[in-house]
Amino acid sequence: MAASPFVWYELMTSDPAAAAAFYTGVVGWQAADSGMPGVDYTVLSAGPSMIAGLMALPEHLVAEGVPPHWIGYVGVDDVDAKTAELQRLGGQLHKAPEDIPGVGRFAVVADPHGAAFCLFRGQPAEGEAAPQPPAPGTPGAMGWHELMAGELEAAWAFYSTLFGWTKDEAIDLGAVGVYQLFRADAAHAIGGMMTRPPQVPVPGWLYYVNVDAIDAAVARVKAGGGTVVNGPMQVPGGSWVAQALDPQGAMFALVAPGR
């Protein structure tokens, strides 16, 4: 089977207008209303490429104590079938498959350790081809997908079976454990996963946005009211990364080819 890539990202936040201003300033995204009737949804783009969406955190999640957060969408051929397979593998269903008129079908799920993500199949308008992702390394595109797993080997078995991902390099971090890179195609690694260290409270996915230079981007995070929680630091392969919280508390990360 063809491996399933990440195809979309979504920020649910307590202050959509402030969040849009922050990310357009830090990343350089353009923000525009989606135009979907009756839905307050902002699309974040890097040039011609739509990268992510932004919306208010739904009231039922606020009531449950869910904080602002990013979530990724993995593209699949059949959302319903993949949801059923996920549950057979021990994954969790948070929102049953549902249509977004004129957009596609999605489900909100989690792996067996609780790391949440979405399943998605797009529905291009009649006569339109599915949009192509930006080239790897494009500023403003998501450049890396990182899972702090409940337990690496169990998580790898789950995701590789569900999505057809394959292993790339495994980096031994000593006492911290192994950082396993993975691919969704034959071209290049798209992310890494490891058993979460004790200071990470719960399993979860973290998404890294490409920027031109890490120091300038970190300065923009601070100037915009965000908080840098780790980095900048250089990682194996030579890239520079930093992890941060936006002003509403959602965690995100940046990756750049240099300082």
Secondary structure, DSSP 4 states (H G I P E B T S, - for coil): -PPPPEEEEEEEES-HHHHHHHHHHHH--EEEE---TT---EEEEETTEEEEEEEEPPHHHHHTTPPSEEEEEEE-S-HHHHHHHHHHTT-EEEEEEEEETTTEEEEEEE-TT--EEEEEEE-PPTT-PPPPPPPTT-TTSEEEEEEEESSHHHHHHHHHHHH--EEEEEEE-GGG-EEEEEESSSS-EEEEEEEPPTTS-S-EEEEEEE-S-HHHHHHHHHHTT-EEEEEEEE-TTS-EEEEEE-TTS-EEEEEES--
